[in-house]
Amino acid sequence: MKRAEFVKAVAKQNGISSRQAYRAVNSVLDTLRVMLSEGEDIEIGGFGTFEVLTDLRGNRTPFFRSGKALKRVLNTPVETEEQED
């Protein structure tokens, strides 16, 4: 899913305009970028943790560790309705 599709999904799920969703998504992403660039870990309960890892050469790499609740949702089978012939 690309950013534009994600923004549309946020707008639809929250009953807001695409413009409002765009601003909200960009605000969250900008905040994540700033905090990570400052070396902050960001823990979002039930979702996961964003971290910055530094390798032996000093290169910094963003890393995401999923939380237990997110893992549980992703690994729970989705019930589908059987289609009638």
N, C-alpha and C positions, 0 to 999 in steps of 0.2 A: 504494500500500500504506500503510495506516495503522499507527500505532505498535503497536497490539494484534496485528495480523497479523504485523508484523515480529518482535515478541517471540515469537510462536508459531513462526515460521520459525527463529529463533535456537535456541529450545529443541529443536526437532525435529532440526536439523542437528548440534547438539552433544550430543544425548542427555542433556539436563538438564531439570529441571522448569521450568514456565512462570514460577514464582516466582523461580528462580535467573536465568533469562534476563531477566526484568523488571528485576531488580536490576542485572545486568550492563549492559544497554542504558541504563538510567537513569544509572548511574555514568559511562559513557562520554559520554553527552550532557551531563551536568552538568559534567564536566571540560572538555569542549569549550567550553561556555558561559563558564565561569570564565576559562579561558585566553584566549579571544577577547576577553572584556570587559577583560582586562588588557593587550590589545594584542599578544598572542603570535600568531604564525603557527604552524599545526600541520601538519607534513608527515608524511603516512603513506605510506611507501615502497610503490610499486606501486599505490597507490590515488589519492592526490591531496593537495592542499594547501588548507587552510582559512585564509582571510585576512580581515582587516578593512580595508575601504577607506574613506577619508574624503573626502567631496566638498568643494566650495569653501565650503559653508555650515557645515562642521564636522560634518555628519551622518555617522555611522558605519554601514556596511552590511556584513554578512557576505558573503563571496564564496568560491566553491569552484572550484578549478582542477583538473581531472582529470589524473591521471598517465598516462604512456605505456602502462603495462601495462593499466590499466582501459580506456583507449580501444581498445587492441588486442582485448581480450576482447569489448567491446561491438560491434566491427566485424567479428568473425569469424563467418561463417555457422554456424548451428547445424544439425547433421545431424539429420534426422528419419527415423524408420523409415517406410517406405511401408506403408500398410495393405493387407492382402490382401482381395479381394472374396469 
